[in-house]
Amino acid sequence: MTRDPSHSPSARATRRALGLALLFGAAGAAVVLISAGQTWGEGDAQGGGAELPVTASGSAVSGLPSALALVGLAALVAVFAVRGTGRVVVASALALSGAGSIGAALLGAGDTKALDGVAVETIGITDVAVTSVSHTGWPWLSALGGLLLLCAGLLALSYGRHWPAMSSRYERAGRYERGGRYDRGGRDAGDQDRPEDIWRALDRGEDPT
């Protein structure tokens, strides 16, 4: 009895890796982008006899995590549009975008420069002190999103060579027709490359493409 190769352990592992890479990549990018719009740091700005509460969002602390998340999301899509060395390069970019997002989020977890800048804008003078500084958990959640992107990239590097490409279906169809097969109208596919056949197809209301 011949065993279907599509049900072999390696094939199942490849499909599982594909599903996990898509899930991790999309979820990771979403987490990083959402985290960038949340409050990362807060405190009280004091200066000129005034005291006001100030907050700094993730995008104010650093625009790098959200930018890298967009790069990672684009790389996740591009993985299926390229093959061979191109796929390795794109998968590497996906993994690096995740690693960069992690680093930027961890560096921003204790950042106070963004709060100082917000305090100056809020009070309206440069001689401002920020007290009672605290940080939220959003930078750590952003780092988790970067970790998911990194995992997606590593999966693409490990299993990506076995994944299908977007254009593979159409290329197989083209090779099938060029091999001497006939199209739906009964004409030899190789003959459709001739200009007169293209014009005849247009006259009949058919799409020669």
Buried (B, 14 or more C-beta within 10 A) or exposed (E): EEEEEEEEEEEEEBBEBBEBBBBBBBBBBBBBBBBBEBBBBBBBBBBEEEEEEBBBBBBBBBEBBBBBBBBBBBBBBBBBEBBEEEBBBBBBBBBBBBBBBBBBBBBBBEBBEBBBBBBBEBBEEEEBEBEEBEBBEBBBBBBBBBBBBBBBBBBBBBBBEEBEBEEEEEEEEEEEBEEEEEBEEEEEBEEBEEEEBBEBBEEEEEEEE
